[in-house]
Amino acid sequence: MTKIRRAKKPTPRPDAAPSPAPVQTAPTPARTAPAKAKAPAPKAKSKADGKGQPTDTIKVYTRPGRGGRPQNAGKGEAHTPGTLRLFYALKVPVNIANPLAERQRQLRGNWRAVRADQMHVTLAYLPSVPPEKLADLKRLGTRLTEHLPPMDVKLRGTGYFPNEGSPRVWFVKVEAEGLTELAAELRAGIQALGLETDEQPFKAHITLARKKGPAPRVPPLTFDAGWQAGAAALYRSILRKTGPIYELESTFRFRGTPSTPDPATTPGTEKTLTPEVTQEKA
């Protein structure tokens, strides 16, 4: 009988079989939200990574930037759209400018030649002029030139600015009676209007080329030529990537009577450049 009881003991073992079933409940931790709740953590990381915040920070950055650009632009651009670049000058006639342009063929390297139609003799340069002052500058030019006689302008030799070291400008010197005085009066009148002008000493010249990089010098040249200037002018300088563009604002006629006219430079008989231009030894 006791053996039968021992045989009945294995029967509880099937009851033990369900016990593994609770063990199967162990995967329930996988069901637990904490494991899946960790998934939002990447969302928090994505915010920390900058998907949300950087866009916010960019907005915060650009707003003051947009507010600051007009101020910075006002300082930097006040020279261009807000004000005008102007200069008083004598225009070089075509029969002088074209032969000078021929001499530019001797340039080598990174020289940028001045176009023949833009050659001039600068009398005064105004880097920053409010547009409302333009009428005053026109009246100044008329007042200082209306009693002057035509000027006999003569070309001399070529030179460089600066003369020592690496030059930036290649030019030809010019001379004319009364030219230096006119330049000084224009500059004084400009300052009386409360405007700025260049403070460099006046040296009458025609710029032939500007250097934009390494380039050799052209041997010195001298010219036996000239013209009679019957007017000065006020020009506006507009900067472009290809170089400045000059627009005529006003012309001032020299209406005075010359005391001793030079027949060699009377209107229509200007001395033009000829092939016998001499070249000095460097």
C-alpha positions, 0 to 999 in steps of 0.5 A: 500500500505504501508503494502505491502512495509513493507512486502517487507522489509523481502526480504533483510533478505535473503540478510543478509543470505549470510552475514554469508557466509563471516563469514564462511570465518573465518576458512580461518585464519586456512588456513593462513600459519602462523598457519601451518608455526608454524609447522617448529618451531618444526623443529627448536626445533629439531635442538635445541634439539640436533638431529643435533647439538649434532651429530656435537658436538660429532664429534667435541669432538671425533676429538680432543679425537682421536688426544689426545688418542695417546698422553695419550696412549703414556704416559700410554702405554710407559711402556708396548708396547713401553718399556720392563719390565725386571729383573735379577734373579736366577732361583729356581730349580724344586726340591726346587720350588715344595716342596715350592709350597706344603707349599702354601697349608697353605694359606687362604683368598685372597693370590695368590700363585706364580707358582712353575715354576715362583719362582726366586730370583730377583737381579735387576728390570728394570720397563721400558727398551727401546728395543734397550737397551736389547743387552747392558743388556745382555752384562752387565750380561755376564761381571759381571757373567762370572768370578763368581763361582757357588753360594751355595744358602740356604733357611732360614725362611719365612717373609712378606713385609711389616712385620708390619701391613697388608702384601702384600707379603709372601716370604722365605729368601735366603742366598748365598756368593757373591749374595748381591755383584752381585746385587749391581754391576748389579744395578750400571751397569744398572744406568751407561746405563742410565736406571732406577731400583728399589731403594729398599734395596736388600733383597734376597728372593723367593716370595711365594704369593701376597695378593689381599685382606683380608687374614690371615698370615701363621705361620713362617716356617723355611727350611733346604734346598738349591741348587747350582746356576750355572747361573743367567738370564735376564727375561722379565715380561709380565703382565696378568689379571691372573698374570705376565708371565716370559719369558727368555731373556738370561742366564749367566753362572757362569764360575769361579772356586769355592774355597771350594765346598760344597759337600752338594750343588754340582750339582746333590746333592742339599738339597731338602725340606723334611717333617721335615720342622720346623714351628716356633710359631707365 
